[in-house]
Amino acid sequence: MNLRSLGDALASRPSSVSRLCDRMEAVGLIRRVPSSTSRREVEVGLSPLGEQVLGELRDHRARLRLAALSPFVERVLGITGVSGVLPVFRGVEEALEADAV
């Protein structure tokens, strides 16, 4: 993704996006590489550390959702226990992520 696309996705000014990327690159979360389509552009992507941190954040978010919504799912759907509730949440999360793309 180039910086312009990232700025559009974040609804942020280019200078703010650039500073954010500077900070994230400094701690090893992203990498910048020259664009394969334009010599003037730089593409930004997650580094291996960034992928790991993102995975940890997603796992944490899933645990929070599970803790918050389990009582509701148990009461309304009659599904009990983590082994029963977790597939429901995974399906919902996959649907939400597909809509976000």
N, C-alpha and C positions, 0 to 999 in steps of 0.2 A: 504494500500500500504506500502511495506517495504521501508527502506531508500535506498537500492540498486536500486529498481525499480524507485523510485523518482529521484535518481541521473541519471539513464539512460534516463528518460523522459526529464530531464533538461540538459542533456549532460554536467554534472558537476562532479567534483571530490567528493568522499565520505566526505572528511573533510569539504568542502564548504557546502554541503547539510546538514551535521550535525550542523554546525554553524547557517545556515539559520533556521533550525528547532528549534534550541535553542532560537533564537530571537523571532520566531513566537509563540513558546510555552510560552515564558516569558510574552507576551502581550495577551495571551489567544486565539490566532487564531487557534491553532492546539492542538491536544492531542496525546500523545504516549501511546500505550498499548502493553503489551507483545503479541507476535504472537501466534495464536492458533495452528500453525503448527510447529513452531520451537522455542525452549527455548532460542536460541541465538539471535533471531531477534526481532525487535520492529516494530510495525506497526504504521503508522502515518495517522491521519484523521483530518478533520476539526471539530472544536468545534462548539457548537451552535453560538457563536459569530463569528467564521470564516465563517459559513454558511450565517449568516446575512450580513457580510461584502461582501462576494462573490456575494450575491444577489443584494446588492446595486451597486457594481461595474458593474455587468451585466446590470442593469437598466440604469446606467449612459452611458455605452457603446452603448446601444440601442438608447438612446436619441441622442447621438452624431452622430450615423449612420443615424438616421432619419433626423436630421438637415442637414447633409452633402448630403444625397442622395435624399431627397424629390424633389428638383427641377428637377433632372434627371428623376425620376419615373414619375413625373407629365408631363414632356415634352415628354418622349418617350412612356410611356404606357397610358397617358391620364388620370391617376388616380390622383384625387386631394383630399386634406384634409387629416388630420392625420387619420381619421377613415377609409379612403380608402387605404392609404399608409402603415399603421401599419401592417395589415395582410400580406402584401407582404414581409415586412422585417422579420416578425416572421417566415414565411415559409423559407426564405433564411437562417436565423440564425439557425433554426432547421436542415436544410440540411447540413450546415457547421459543426455544432456540431456532427452530425451523421458521417460525413466523418472523423472527428478528432479522433473518438473512434476506 
